[in-house]
Amino acid sequence: MKTNFKRIGKQSISIVLAVMMMLSTMLVGMVTSNAAISNWVLRGSFNEWNEIQFGGADGGSITYDLSAYKGQTVEFRTDAYENGTLIMNSYGDTVVAGTEYQLTWKKGEPMKYTVSSTGTGKVTFTVISKNGNNYLTVTEGDQPITVTPYYVAGENSLVNGKEWTPAQAEDKMSYDESTKTYSITYSNKPAGTYQFKFTGNSTWISVDNFTLNYDGCQLTKKDGNFQIETTNQSDITIKYDGDKTVTVTSASSAVNYKVTVDKNIKNGTVTTSETLLAEGKTFTVTSEPSDGYELDTVTVKDANGNAIKPNSDGSYTMPASNVTVSATFAQKPDCRLGFGYVTGSDDKMGTFSCSSNGSPIDEGTYPYGTEVTFNAVAKEGYVFKGWYSDINGTSDCLSTNTTYTFKLTKDTDVFAKFAEATGTMIPNLYLIYSDSDSNPSAFTKHLNLYRDSNNQVYAYFDSADFDTSKTYCFTISDSVGKSTSWEYAYDNYNNSKAFANESNKKYLDCGQSGHNLPKQGQDQYVSTTFARFRVLEDYADTISSVKINLGYYNGTDIVESSTLQILQVNRLFLMLQAQFLRELKYMLKTVLSELHIRSTLIWQIL
């Protein structure tokens, strides 16, 4: 028996020792598991079972807004990450607010909680570790919401903490409960390029699949980071929705200084390309002198009166102060004016005058910008060729208009050039006319007819013959200087009429003049119609001569046109219709004539 007793005791001791070793191993394992927890996660039916990180090895708390579930029961879990592996940790049943529940490792059943129907809906989940166990308490009320902390890491030129260090305290993002977003602002960052990315609990967040929003800057992905580009000193705000959207806004924070133009500038104006500008930026100055003046100096000074020199391209760089821009304008020097005839031209061919502001002026020196007007009038048998800057008339022609107006901006010479008309006089045919309002039938005056190289027939009323206060009636005849000269015109050119084209209608009154005239040696009166024109009163002082185009000469007669076609009515012309008389030596078929008014004061002789 003694031996048996001893044998039983030894077996019992072995059993006790084995049990103690198993319990010791369990306890060590439990302590090791608690120490290896990196963080807790809350997930539930209210967020589609997405993980929300909180706490650490000793536990932690998180507040979640469940106001949308008032009066409803939600399911949830509070699990833990141990050495990077998610371990289920649950009470596995319904919990009520204010009661502490011990959590069981690796228990898969979720917990349930009914949200108060009268409270705020803000529910706090708190986990604590004590005595080797984990305990959960749920409370409900207006407690601050605890969320996963996120940080911004990046280049030290952007972030506040050390560059590219995860979870740096200086760059922790704040959480906005109303918008459910995280944000951080970096103030007064110089214009440039910056890279950054997010971290959460010392874990880098990949930039892949992110949606990028930006304003006031450029936001892109580069080398696995987010990249910001700004063009001004700015306050940069980075926002993160905790998922896959990042928003960056850049608002200029540079101090702008004023660019002011001196109000006392005379004889010109000055403008600047900018009125508000940051230090280091550039602006330009534009000047506009008044007539007769030119820019002398431009001065740019800072607030202390120090002069700012222009850059090589003429721009100015803004200092860290307001600046004032001033300028002076100097009067341009007087200009010499000389004039005369081109060699080979003289006053027998034509005359010219020079005036300024309506008053005649002589050769001499005049203020810069003085407006000068030259007028030329060719005499019969001559034409005006133009104004030239040299006495030989070999330079480029200044103008071919009889009226030439310009402003003196340098020493200037002007010479008038006339030449003999290239037309050939037509023998035994004349333009006869009357300038008597009371007796328009007294066709005792006449002009010679000429033809040019194209056989265009024309006649001139020059300043020696022309009076703008009178009405002129005229036609063509082979008889001149007689009171009966009109009879030949009547027989051949009855129903004459003058027309003005669109450009000359405002100057002229054109048409027909009908009269009952007696034939020589007879008592009968004949109804006759002649071409008529007069210069309108408003332009009487501006018209000094007239050129009349009268169809084409075919060698014996004057015909309607060189192609025997009727001329277009939209040109200025005089139409003469006549009866055909075979017995006249110089038979005239039909004449379509074109009347052009030539003003020596305002346009070129035609």
C-alpha positions, 0 to 999 in steps of 0.5 A: 500500500505504501508503494501504491500511495506513493505511485498515485502521488507522483501521477497527481503531481505530474497532472498538476504540473501539466495543467499549470504549464498550460495555464502559464502558456495561455496567460503568456499568449494573452499578454503577448497578443495585447502588446502586439495590437497596433490599432482598433477598428470600428465597422458596422451596418451603418457604414457598410462594414468599412473599417474606421481606425482608432486607438492603439495597444491600450485601447481608445475611443471613437465617436460616430454620428448615428443620428440617421439611425435614431430608434433603430438597432445597428450591428457593429464590431470592434476588432483589432490589428495584431502584427498586421493581421485583423483579429475579431474581438466581440461580445457577440450580443446586444449591448446597452449604453453605459455598461461595460462588456468583456470582449472575446478574442476571435469571436465572430458574432457582431454586437447590436446597439439600439440608438436612442430615438430622443438623443443626438445620435452621436454614439461613442465606442470606447475599448480599454485593456486591463488585467489582460482583457479588453472591455467595451463601453458604449455611450451616447451624447454630444462628445467630440468625434474621434476619427482616424488621424491623417498626416501630410508628408512631403518636401520640407519646403511645403510641410511644417515637419521633417520631410517625408516622415510619416505621422509627423505631428506638425502636419496632422490634418484637422477633421471637419465633422460637418463636411466629413473632410480632413484639411491642413493649410500651409501659409505664405508658400513661395511660387513653385512646385511641391510634392506630398502624400498622405499617411495614416498610422504610419502607413503610406496611402497610395495615390493610385485611383485618386480623384484630383480637384484643384483651384488657383494652382495645378495638381498632378501625380508624379513619381508616386506623389501628388504634385502642386504647381503655383505661380504666386506666393500663396496659402495652400490648403490640402483637403482629403475625404478619407477615401480617394479624393484630394482637393488643393486650393491656392489663394495668393498671399503675396503683399501687393503694392501700388503703382501710382502715376503722378497726377501732375504730368503735363503735355502727355499721358502715362499709363502702367501695365499694372496698378497692384503688384507683388514684390519681384513682379515686373510692369511696363510704362507707356507714354503718349505725348500731346501734339507737338511734344515728345517724351523726355524722361521717365522716372520710377521711385519707391516709397523712400524716393529711391529711383528704380532703374529699368530692366534691359527690356524696358520693364521695371521690377516691383520693390517691397513698397509702393512706387510712383511713376512720373514723366516729362515731355519736351516741346518738339522743335519748329519746322521749316517750310519751303515751296515753289514750282518744279523746274519746268513748271510756272504760273503760266501753266497753273497756280497754287496756294499755301494756307494754315487754318484757312489763312495764307502763309509764306515760306518760313519756320512754324511750330511742330505739328502745324497743319498746312494745306496746298491747293493747285489750279491748272490753266486751260491746256495744262494739267496738274501732275502732283506735289514733290519734295524736290525742285526737279520733281524726281522724288517720290510724289507726295500727292497727286491730289490738287489739295494736299494737307499734312502736318509739319513734323520735319523740315519740308519742301513742297513743289507743284508740278504742271504739264501741258495737257496731252489732249489734241484740240478738235478743230471746228467743234466747240462747247458753247455756253451761257452763264446768264440766269436772265437770258440763258439763250445767249450762247455767245461764250465757248470753250475749245474741245480736246481729245486724249490718247483714247479719243475721249473728248473733253473741255475745261472751265478753269478759274478764269472762266468759272463763276460758282454763283452762276448757272451754266447752260451749254451744248456743242456747236460748229459755230461760235461767238454769234447770237445764232450759234445756238441754232446749230446746236439746236438742230443737232443736239436738242434734249441735252441733259447733265447728270451727276454721279453719286460721289458728286451729287452733294456738290452739284445741281445737274439737269436740263434747261428748257426755253422758247428761243426765236430763230434768226429771221423768223417770228416763230419760237422754238422749244429747246432743251440744253444741259444745265448745272450749277454748284450748290451754295454750300460748296461755292467756295470749294469748287474752282474749275470744271472738266466736261467729258463729251463722248469719243471722237472717231475722226470726224464726229463725236460718238457716244463711246469708243465702242459705240455703247451707251455709257453706264449711268452710275458715272458722272456724265452729260448726255447729249441727244441730237437729230442726225443731219446728213448735210452738215459738213461735220455730221454729229450722230449722237453725243453722250457726254460726261460731266465731271466737276473738278475742285482745285481746293479739295480734289485732283483735276480729272 
